[in-house]
Amino acid sequence: MKGVILAGGSGTRLHPLTKITNKHLLPLYDKPVIFHAVEKLVNAGIDRIMIVLSPQYLDDFVSVLGSGQDFKSKNTGHQIQIVYGIQNEPRGVAEGLWLAKDFVGTESMVLHLGDNIIEDDISEDIASFKTGAKIFLKEVSDPERFGVATINEKKQVVEIIEKPKNPKTNLAVVGIYIYDNSVFKKMEGQPKSDRGEYEITWVNNRYIEEDELKSKNIQGAWFDVGNFDSLLNASNYMKEKSILKNKQATS
């Protein structure tokens, strides 16, 4: 299984900081935001990762991450492999995924939005994955900011609506997804949304229509660090976790 991390976009909600560099390279307590996504995949057993980004930031990412020399494979103990894909214009999550088609090849894959910080361990979800798609859900107080899932009495997802004005539930779709290789076939002919983007929600709804999508509610913390408040909250959370871990290690 391969990993794809999306790190494109201009990060306008984090100006003027993002006039200096990409938002995924900003510090989140003691490490860049992008490190959290890479570590999440590496700790789950993924050792071949493509990072999809805007061309003007390629040198910055290579300077920080290189080819993956600072990360060791959970499976072999050797250096992981990081490669880069270029998204010239930010036209949606699904387009970023499509750009990784040749990299993914015939394998299954994990798609991770680089500005999402997810506390839960997904190792077992990846290890047990066979076919179809798997998404992760989290109850939130502001679901209108996200893709929102509607579930039936069997706890199955029956519909996902992107940023609804009047959400039917408070179940937000978290920015990490597991797909089999049929995802690229399902994406063929995908239209742009009213926002002018290729939405990952459209792709997930194709899996729902074919009864091939599973979901899991996450229990730990989740941050979408696309604005100043969420970046600060995530940094403070990671600081508290680090302090607690150090206290436990010395007690």
C-alpha positions as protocol buffer text, in pm:
chain_id: "A"
residue {
  index: 1
  type: MET
  ca { x: 0 y: 0 z: 0 }
}
residue {
  index: 2
  type: LYS
  ca { x: 122 y: 350 z: -83 }
}
residue {
  index: 3
  type: GLY
  ca { x: 58 y: 686 z: 77 }
}
residue {
  index: 4
  type: VAL
  ca { x: -36 y: 1018 z: -82 }
}
residue {
  index: 5
  type: ILE
  ca { x: -21 y: 1343 z: 115 }
}
residue {
  index: 6
  type: LEU
  ca { x: -182 y: 1654 z: -32 }
}
residue {
  index: 7
  type: ALA
  ca { x: 6 y: 1973 z: 51 }
}
residue {
  index: 8
  type: GLY
  ca { x: -106 y: 2214 z: -220 }
}
residue {
  index: 9
  type: GLY
  ca { x: -303 y: 2535 z: -197 }
}
residue {
  index: 10
  type: SER
  ca { x: -200 y: 2887 z: -106 }
}
residue {
  index: 11
  type: GLY
  ca { x: -311 y: 2893 z: 259 }
}
residue {
  index: 12
  type: THR
  ca { x: -480 y: 3233 z: 232 }
}
residue {
  index: 13
  type: ARG
  ca { x: -639 y: 3199 z: 577 }
}
residue {
  index: 14
  type: LEU
  ca { x: -288 y: 3194 z: 723 }
}
residue {
  index: 15
  type: HIS
  ca { x: -157 y: 3508 z: 552 }
}
residue {
  index: 16
  type: PRO
  ca { x: 88 y: 3672 z: 602 }
}
residue {
  index: 17
  type: LEU
  ca { x: 271 y: 3363 z: 731 }
}
residue {
  index: 18
  type: THR
  ca { x: 203 y: 3175 z: 410 }
}
residue {
  index: 19
  type: LYS
  ca { x: 357 y: 3453 z: 205 }
}
residue {
  index: 20
  type: ILE
  ca { x: 686 y: 3316 z: 338 }
}
residue {
  index: 21
  type: THR
  ca { x: 631 y: 2944 z: 289 }
}
residue {
  index: 22
  type: ASN
  ca { x: 366 y: 2675 z: 249 }
}
residue {
  index: 23
  type: LYS
  ca { x: 129 y: 2625 z: 544 }
}
residue {
  index: 24
  type: HIS
  ca { x: 235 y: 2261 z: 574 }
}
residue {
  index: 25
  type: LEU
  ca { x: 588 y: 2376 z: 661 }
}
residue {
  index: 26
  type: LEU
  ca { x: 476 y: 2608 z: 941 }
}
residue {
  index: 27
  type: PRO
  ca { x: 566 y: 2492 z: 1293 }
}
residue {
  index: 28
  type: LEU
  ca { x: 312 y: 2294 z: 1491 }
}
residue {
  index: 29
  type: TYR
  ca { x: 473 y: 2303 z: 1836 }
}
residue {
  index: 30
  type: ASP
  ca { x: 809 y: 2129 z: 1781 }
}
residue {
  index: 31
  type: LYS
  ca { x: 793 y: 2013 z: 1418 }
}
residue {
  index: 32
  type: PRO
  ca { x: 648 y: 2123 z: 1082 }
}
residue {
  index: 33
  type: VAL
  ca { x: 283 y: 2043 z: 1014 }
}
residue {
  index: 34
  type: ILE
  ca { x: 376 y: 1805 z: 731 }
}
residue {
  index: 35
  type: PHE
  ca { x: 582 y: 1586 z: 967 }
}
residue {
  index: 36
  type: HIS
  ca { x: 264 y: 1478 z: 1144 }
}
residue {
  index: 37
  type: ALA
  ca { x: 110 y: 1342 z: 824 }
}
residue {
  index: 38
  type: VAL
  ca { x: 430 y: 1164 z: 722 }
}
residue {
  index: 39
  type: GLU
  ca { x: 471 y: 1011 z: 1068 }
}
residue {
  index: 40
  type: LYS
  ca { x: 108 y: 901 z: 1072 }
}
residue {
  index: 41
  type: LEU
  ca { x: 157 y: 701 z: 753 }
}
residue {
  index: 42
  type: VAL
  ca { x: 502 y: 567 z: 847 }
}
residue {
  index: 43
  type: ASN
  ca { x: 378 y: 450 z: 1188 }
}
residue {
  index: 44
  type: ALA
  ca { x: 94 y: 270 z: 1009 }
}
residue {
  index: 45
  type: GLY
  ca { x: 342 y: 76 z: 795 }
}
residue {
  index: 46
  type: ILE
  ca { x: 349 y: 292 z: 481 }
}
residue {
  index: 47
  type: ASP
  ca { x: 702 y: 342 z: 349 }
}
residue {
  index: 48
  type: ARG
  ca { x: 641 y: 482 z: -2 }
}
residue {
  index: 49
  type: ILE
  ca { x: 483 y: 827 z: -1 }
}
residue {
  index: 50
  type: MET
  ca { x: 410 y: 1092 z: -262 }
}
residue {
  index: 51
  type: ILE
  ca { x: 358 y: 1451 z: -150 }
}
residue {
  index: 52
  type: VAL
  ca { x: 149 y: 1654 z: -396 }
}
residue {
  index: 53
  type: LEU
  ca { x: 226 y: 2024 z: -379 }
}
residue {
  index: 54
  type: SER
  ca { x: 239 y: 2356 z: -562 }
}
residue {
  index: 55
  type: PRO
  ca { x: 550 y: 2402 z: -779 }
}
residue {
  index: 56
  type: GLN
  ca { x: 672 y: 2719 z: -606 }
}
residue {
  index: 57
  type: TYR
  ca { x: 719 y: 2528 z: -279 }
}
residue {
  index: 58
  type: LEU
  ca { x: 901 y: 2223 z: -414 }
}
residue {
  index: 59
  type: ASP
  ca { x: 1247 y: 2340 z: -305 }
}
residue {
  index: 60
  type: ASP
  ca { x: 1119 y: 2418 z: 46 }
}
residue {
  index: 61
  type: PHE
  ca { x: 972 y: 2070 z: 87 }
}
residue {
  index: 62
  type: VAL
  ca { x: 1284 y: 1900 z: -47 }
}
residue {
  index: 63
  type: SER
  ca { x: 1493 y: 2106 z: 196 }
}
residue {
  index: 64
  type: VAL
  ca { x: 1280 y: 1992 z: 491 }
}
residue {
  index: 65
  type: LEU
  ca { x: 1193 y: 1633 z: 394 }
}
residue {
  index: 66
  type: GLY
  ca { x: 1439 y: 1535 z: 124 }
}
residue {
  index: 67
  type: SER
  ca { x: 1376 y: 1183 z: 1 }
}
residue {
  index: 68
  type: GLY
  ca { x: 1265 y: 1063 z: 344 }
}
residue {
  index: 69
  type: GLN
  ca { x: 1602 y: 1015 z: 511 }
}
residue {
  index: 70
  type: ASP
  ca { x: 1475 y: 1129 z: 852 }
}
residue {
  index: 71
  type: PHE
  ca { x: 1205 y: 861 z: 865 }
}
residue {
  index: 72
  type: LYS
  ca { x: 1257 y: 489 z: 914 }
}
residue {
  index: 73
  type: SER
  ca { x: 1024 y: 221 z: 782 }
}
residue {
  index: 74
  type: LYS
  ca { x: 822 y: 38 z: 1044 }
}
residue {
  index: 75
  type: ASN
  ca { x: 854 y: -275 z: 830 }
}
residue {
  index: 76
  type: THR
  ca { x: 1225 y: -281 z: 742 }
}
residue {
  index: 77
  type: GLY
  ca { x: 1395 y: -19 z: 958 }
}
residue {
  index: 78
  type: HIS
  ca { x: 1539 y: 136 z: 643 }
}
residue {
  index: 79
  type: GLN
  ca { x: 1475 y: 485 z: 510 }
}
residue {
  index: 80
  type: ILE
  ca { x: 1130 y: 539 z: 364 }
}
residue {
  index: 81
  type: GLN
  ca { x: 1085 y: 679 z: 13 }
}
residue {
  index: 82
  type: ILE
  ca { x: 934 y: 1025 z: -40 }
}
residue {
  index: 83
  type: VAL
  ca { x: 869 y: 1154 z: -391 }
}
residue {
  index: 84
  type: TYR
  ca { x: 692 y: 1468 z: -506 }
}
residue {
  index: 85
  type: GLY
  ca { x: 405 y: 1541 z: -744 }
}
residue {
  index: 86
  type: ILE
  ca { x: 320 y: 1885 z: -879 }
}
residue {
  index: 87
  type: GLN
  ca { x: -30 y: 2036 z: -874 }
}
residue {
  index: 88
  type: ASN
  ca { x: 0 y: 2354 z: -1080 }
}
residue {
  index: 89
  type: GLU
  ca { x: -338 y: 2494 z: -978 }
}
residue {
  index: 90
  type: PRO
  ca { x: -540 y: 2409 z: -661 }
}
residue {
  index: 91
  type: ARG
  ca { x: -844 y: 2247 z: -822 }
}
residue {
  index: 92
  type: GLY
  ca { x: -955 y: 2021 z: -542 }
}
residue {
  index: 93
  type: VAL
  ca { x: -859 y: 1718 z: -337 }
}
residue {
  index: 94
  type: ALA
  ca { x: -970 y: 1470 z: -602 }
}
residue {
  index: 95
  type: GLU
  ca { x: -744 y: 1630 z: -862 }
}
residue {
  index: 96
  type: GLY
  ca { x: -453 y: 1599 z: -622 }
}
residue {
  index: 97
  type: LEU
  ca { x: -532 y: 1230 z: -585 }
}
residue {
  index: 98
  type: TRP
  ca { x: -556 y: 1186 z: -963 }
}
residue {
  index: 99
  type: LEU
  ca { x: -206 y: 1331 z: -1003 }
}
residue {
  index: 100
  type: ALA
  ca { x: -74 y: 1039 z: -796 }
}
residue {
  index: 101
  type: LYS
  ca { x: -225 y: 777 z: -1029 }
}
residue {
  index: 102
  type: ASP
  ca { x: 103 y: 666 z: -1186 }
}
residue {
  index: 103
  type: PHE
  ca { x: 277 y: 660 z: -848 }
}
residue {
  index: 104
  type: VAL
  ca { x: 7 y: 442 z: -691 }
}
residue {
  index: 105
  type: GLY
  ca { x: 11 y: 203 z: -987 }
}
residue {
  index: 106
  type: THR
  ca { x: -190 y: -112 z: -916 }
}
residue {
  index: 107
  type: GLU
  ca { x: -180 y: -88 z: -537 }
}
residue {
  index: 108
  type: SER
  ca { x: -424 y: 36 z: -276 }
}
residue {
  index: 109
  type: MET
  ca { x: -349 y: 367 z: -113 }
}
residue {
  index: 110
  type: VAL
  ca { x: -401 y: 601 z: 181 }
}
residue {
  index: 111
  type: LEU
  ca { x: -485 y: 964 z: 104 }
}
residue {
  index: 112
  type: HIS
  ca { x: -394 y: 1208 z: 383 }
}
residue {
  index: 113
  type: LEU
  ca { x: -470 y: 1579 z: 374 }
}
residue {
  index: 114
  type: GLY
  ca { x: -147 y: 1735 z: 493 }
}
residue {
  index: 115
  type: ASP
  ca { x: -311 y: 2000 z: 711 }
}
residue {
  index: 116
  type: ASN
  ca { x: -511 y: 1744 z: 910 }
}
residue {
  index: 117
  type: ILE
  ca { x: -367 y: 1632 z: 1244 }
}
residue {
  index: 118
  type: ILE
  ca { x: -518 y: 1301 z: 1352 }
}
residue {
  index: 119
  type: GLU
  ca { x: -444 y: 1142 z: 1689 }
}
residue {
  index: 120
  type: ASP
  ca { x: -594 y: 796 z: 1632 }
}
residue {
  index: 121
  type: ASP
  ca { x: -370 y: 508 z: 1525 }
}
residue {
  index: 122
  type: ILE
  ca { x: -483 y: 377 z: 1185 }
}
residue {
  index: 123
  type: SER
  ca { x: -238 y: 86 z: 1163 }
}
residue {
  index: 124
  type: GLU
  ca { x: -503 y: -183 z: 1205 }
}
residue {
  index: 125
  type: ASP
  ca { x: -736 y: -15 z: 957 }
}
residue {
  index: 126
  type: ILE
  ca { x: -462 y: -26 z: 695 }
}
residue {
  index: 127
  type: ALA
  ca { x: -346 y: -378 z: 780 }
}
residue {
  index: 128
  type: SER
  ca { x: -698 y: -521 z: 755 }
}
residue {
  index: 129
  type: PHE
  ca { x: -802 y: -328 z: 443 }
}
residue {
  index: 130
  type: LYS
  ca { x: -902 y: -540 z: 144 }
}
residue {
  index: 131
  type: THR
  ca { x: -1123 y: -363 z: -110 }
}
residue {
  index: 132
  type: GLY
  ca { x: -1351 y: -63 z: -150 }
}
residue {
  index: 133
  type: ALA
  ca { x: -1298 y: 252 z: 53 }
}
residue {
  index: 134
  type: LYS
  ca { x: -1279 y: 342 z: 420 }
}
residue {
  index: 135
  type: ILE
  ca { x: -1335 y: 688 z: 564 }
}
residue {
  index: 136
  type: PHE
  ca { x: -1312 y: 825 z: 916 }
}
residue {
  index: 137
  type: LEU
  ca { x: -1575 y: 1034 z: 1093 }
}
residue {
  index: 138
  type: LYS
  ca { x: -1569 y: 1270 z: 1390 }
}
residue {
  index: 139
  type: GLU
  ca { x: -1852 y: 1443 z: 1574 }
}
residue {
  index: 140
  type: VAL
  ca { x: -1792 y: 1819 z: 1558 }
}
residue {
  index: 141
  type: SER
  ca { x: -1968 y: 2138 z: 1664 }
}
residue {
  index: 142
  type: ASP
  ca { x: -1924 y: 2308 z: 1325 }
}
residue {
  index: 143
  type: PRO
  ca { x: -2005 y: 2043 z: 1062 }
}
residue {
  index: 144
  type: GLU
  ca { x: -2085 y: 2303 z: 796 }
}
residue {
  index: 145
  type: ARG
  ca { x: -1707 y: 2348 z: 749 }
}
residue {
  index: 146
  type: PHE
  ca { x: -1659 y: 1991 z: 629 }
}
residue {
  index: 147
  type: GLY
  ca { x: -1798 y: 1707 z: 426 }
}
residue {
  index: 148
  type: VAL
  ca { x: -2083 y: 1571 z: 640 }
}
residue {
  index: 149
  type: ALA
  ca { x: -2194 y: 1207 z: 649 }
}
residue {
  index: 150
  type: THR
  ca { x: -2550 y: 1083 z: 690 }
}
residue {
  index: 151
  type: ILE
  ca { x: -2582 y: 733 z: 832 }
}
residue {
  index: 152
  type: ASN
  ca { x: -2871 y: 486 z: 848 }
}
residue {
  index: 153
  type: GLU
  ca { x: -2995 y: 268 z: 1133 }
}
residue {
  index: 154
  type: LYS
  ca { x: -2723 y: 13 z: 1051 }
}
residue {
  index: 155
  type: LYS
  ca { x: -2456 y: 280 z: 1103 }
}
residue {
  index: 156
  type: GLN
  ca { x: -2376 y: 274 z: 731 }
}
residue {
  index: 157
  type: VAL
  ca { x: -2292 y: 595 z: 547 }
}
residue {
  index: 158
  type: VAL
  ca { x: -2564 y: 660 z: 289 }
}
residue {
  index: 159
  type: GLU
  ca { x: -2463 y: 1009 z: 174 }
}
residue {
  index: 160
  type: ILE
  ca { x: -2191 y: 1269 z: 209 }
}
residue {
  index: 161
  type: ILE
  ca { x: -2261 y: 1637 z: 143 }
}
residue {
  index: 162
  type: GLU
  ca { x: -1975 y: 1884 z: 105 }
}
residue {
  index: 163
  type: LYS
  ca { x: -2000 y: 2184 z: 342 }
}
residue {
  index: 164
  type: PRO
  ca { x: -2380 y: 2186 z: 373 }
}
residue {
  index: 165
  type: LYS
  ca { x: -2554 y: 2502 z: 489 }
}
residue {
  index: 166
  type: ASN
  ca { x: -2795 y: 2296 z: 699 }
}
residue {
  index: 167
  type: PRO
  ca { x: -2614 y: 1976 z: 803 }
}
residue {
  index: 168
  type: LYS
  ca { x: -2829 y: 1670 z: 874 }
}
residue {
  index: 169
  type: THR
  ca { x: -2573 y: 1536 z: 1123 }
}
residue {
  index: 170
  type: ASN
  ca { x: -2262 y: 1653 z: 1303 }
}
residue {
  index: 171
  type: LEU
  ca { x: -2045 y: 1373 z: 1159 }
}
residue {
  index: 172
  type: ALA
  ca { x: -1759 y: 1536 z: 971 }
}
residue {
  index: 173
  type: VAL
  ca { x: -1545 y: 1339 z: 729 }
}
residue {
  index: 174
  type: VAL
  ca { x: -1186 y: 1347 z: 852 }
}
residue {
  index: 175
  type: GLY
  ca { x: -907 y: 1420 z: 603 }
}
residue {
  index: 176
  type: ILE
  ca { x: -769 y: 1067 z: 572 }
}
residue {
  index: 177
  type: TYR
  ca { x: -908 y: 802 z: 337 }
}
residue {
  index: 178
  type: ILE
  ca { x: -819 y: 447 z: 233 }
}
residue {
  index: 179
  type: TYR
  ca { x: -896 y: 342 z: -126 }
}
residue {
  index: 180
  type: ASP
  ca { x: -850 y: 37 z: -341 }
}
residue {
  index: 181
  type: ASN
  ca { x: -718 y: 83 z: -692 }
}
residue {
  index: 182
  type: SER
  ca { x: -1065 y: 115 z: -846 }
}
residue {
  index: 183
  type: VAL
  ca { x: -1068 y: 474 z: -719 }
}
residue {
  index: 184
  type: PHE
  ca { x: -910 y: 598 z: -1041 }
}
residue {
  index: 185
  type: LYS
  ca { x: -1169 y: 423 z: -1257 }
}
residue {
  index: 186
  type: LYS
  ca { x: -1445 y: 578 z: -1048 }
}
residue {
  index: 187
  type: MET
  ca { x: -1293 y: 922 z: -1098 }
}
residue {
  index: 188
  type: GLU
  ca { x: -1310 y: 911 z: -1477 }
}
residue {
  index: 189
  type: GLY
  ca { x: -1547 y: 1176 z: -1607 }
}
residue {
  index: 190
  type: GLN
  ca { x: -1577 y: 1348 z: -1269 }
}
residue {
  index: 191
  type: PRO
  ca { x: -1734 y: 1695 z: -1305 }
}
residue {
  index: 192
  type: LYS
  ca { x: -1626 y: 2006 z: -1119 }
}
residue {
  index: 193
  type: SER
  ca { x: -1842 y: 2114 z: -828 }
}
residue {
  index: 194
  type: ASP
  ca { x: -2020 y: 2447 z: -799 }
}
residue {
  index: 195
  type: ARG
  ca { x: -1703 y: 2570 z: -629 }
}
residue {
  index: 196
  type: GLY
  ca { x: -1505 y: 2487 z: -943 }
}
residue {
  index: 197
  type: GLU
  ca { x: -1318 y: 2199 z: -779 }
}
residue {
  index: 198
  type: TYR
  ca { x: -1290 y: 1825 z: -813 }
}
residue {
  index: 199
  type: GLU
  ca { x: -1429 y: 1717 z: -476 }
}
residue {
  index: 200
  type: ILE
  ca { x: -1324 y: 1405 z: -288 }
}
residue {
  index: 201
  type: THR
  ca { x: -1684 y: 1390 z: -160 }
}
residue {
  index: 202
  type: TRP
  ca { x: -1796 y: 1307 z: -515 }
}
residue {
  index: 203
  type: VAL
  ca { x: -1551 y: 1015 z: -521 }
}
residue {
  index: 204
  type: ASN
  ca { x: -1668 y: 886 z: -183 }
}
residue {
  index: 205
  type: ASN
  ca { x: -2030 y: 901 z: -296 }
}
residue {
  index: 206
  type: ARG
  ca { x: -1941 y: 677 z: -594 }
}
residue {
  index: 207
  type: TYR
  ca { x: -1820 y: 416 z: -347 }
}
residue {
  index: 208
  type: ILE
  ca { x: -2142 y: 458 z: -148 }
}
residue {
  index: 209
  type: GLU
  ca { x: -2354 y: 404 z: -461 }
}
residue {
  index: 210
  type: GLU
  ca { x: -2174 y: 75 z: -523 }
}
residue {
  index: 211
  type: ASP
  ca { x: -2203 y: -29 z: -156 }
}
residue {
  index: 212
  type: GLU
  ca { x: -1825 y: -32 z: -122 }
}
residue {
  index: 213
  type: LEU
  ca { x: -1763 y: 229 z: 148 }
}
residue {
  index: 214
  type: LYS
  ca { x: -1703 y: 161 z: 516 }
}
residue {
  index: 215
  type: SER
  ca { x: -1656 y: 413 z: 793 }
}
residue {
  index: 216
  type: LYS
  ca { x: -1514 y: 437 z: 1142 }
}
residue {
  index: 217
  type: ASN
  ca { x: -1563 y: 702 z: 1409 }
}
residue {
  index: 218
  type: ILE
  ca { x: -1234 y: 829 z: 1549 }
}
residue {
  index: 219
  type: GLN
  ca { x: -1205 y: 883 z: 1922 }
}
residue {
  index: 220
  type: GLY
  ca { x: -893 y: 1096 z: 1956 }
}
residue {
  index: 221
  type: ALA
  ca { x: -825 y: 1457 z: 1871 }
}
residue {
  index: 222
  type: TRP
  ca { x: -851 y: 1591 z: 1517 }
}
residue {
  index: 223
  type: PHE
  ca { x: -738 y: 1932 z: 1393 }
}
residue {
  index: 224
  type: ASP
  ca { x: -772 y: 2091 z: 1051 }
}
residue {
  index: 225
  type: VAL
  ca { x: -497 y: 2351 z: 1084 }
}
residue {
  index: 226
  type: GLY
  ca { x: -607 y: 2579 z: 802 }
}
residue {
  index: 227
  type: ASN
  ca { x: -648 y: 2892 z: 1016 }
}
residue {
  index: 228
  type: PHE
  ca { x: -470 y: 3062 z: 1304 }
}
residue {
  index: 229
  type: ASP
  ca { x: -698 y: 2937 z: 1581 }
}
residue {
  index: 230
  type: SER
  ca { x: -680 y: 2572 z: 1480 }
}
residue {
  index: 231
  type: LEU
  ca { x: -303 y: 2591 z: 1428 }
}
residue {
  index: 232
  type: LEU
  ca { x: -261 y: 2739 z: 1776 }
}
residue {
  index: 233
  type: ASN
  ca { x: -500 y: 2487 z: 1934 }
}
residue {
  index: 234
  type: ALA
  ca { x: -318 y: 2196 z: 1771 }
}
residue {
  index: 235
  type: SER
  ca { x: 20 y: 2333 z: 1882 }
}
residue {
  index: 236
  type: ASN
  ca { x: -99 y: 2369 z: 2242 }
}
residue {
  index: 237
  type: TYR
  ca { x: -243 y: 2018 z: 2235 }
}
residue {
  index: 238
  type: MET
  ca { x: 84 y: 1871 z: 2109 }
}
residue {
  index: 239
  type: LYS
  ca { x: 276 y: 2067 z: 2371 }
}
residue {
  index: 240
  type: GLU
  ca { x: 59 y: 1925 z: 2651 }
}
residue {
  index: 241
  type: LYS
  ca { x: 100 y: 1572 z: 2513 }
}
residue {
  index: 242
  type: SER
  ca { x: 477 y: 1617 z: 2502 }
}
residue {
  index: 243
  type: ILE
  ca { x: 490 y: 1749 z: 2859 }
}
residue {
  index: 244
  type: LEU
  ca { x: 280 y: 1457 z: 2983 }
}
residue {
  index: 245
  type: LYS
  ca { x: 493 y: 1206 z: 2795 }
}
residue {
  index: 246
  type: ASN
  ca { x: 813 y: 1349 z: 2943 }
}
residue {
  index: 247
  type: LYS
  ca { x: 668 y: 1341 z: 3295 }
}
residue {
  index: 248
  type: GLN
  ca { x: 570 y: 977 z: 3253 }
}
residue {
  index: 249
  type: ALA
  ca { x: 914 y: 892 z: 3119 }
}
residue {
  index: 250
  type: THR
  ca { x: 1089 y: 1042 z: 3423 }
}
residue {
  index: 251
  type: SER
  ca { x: 849 y: 921 z: 3692 }
}
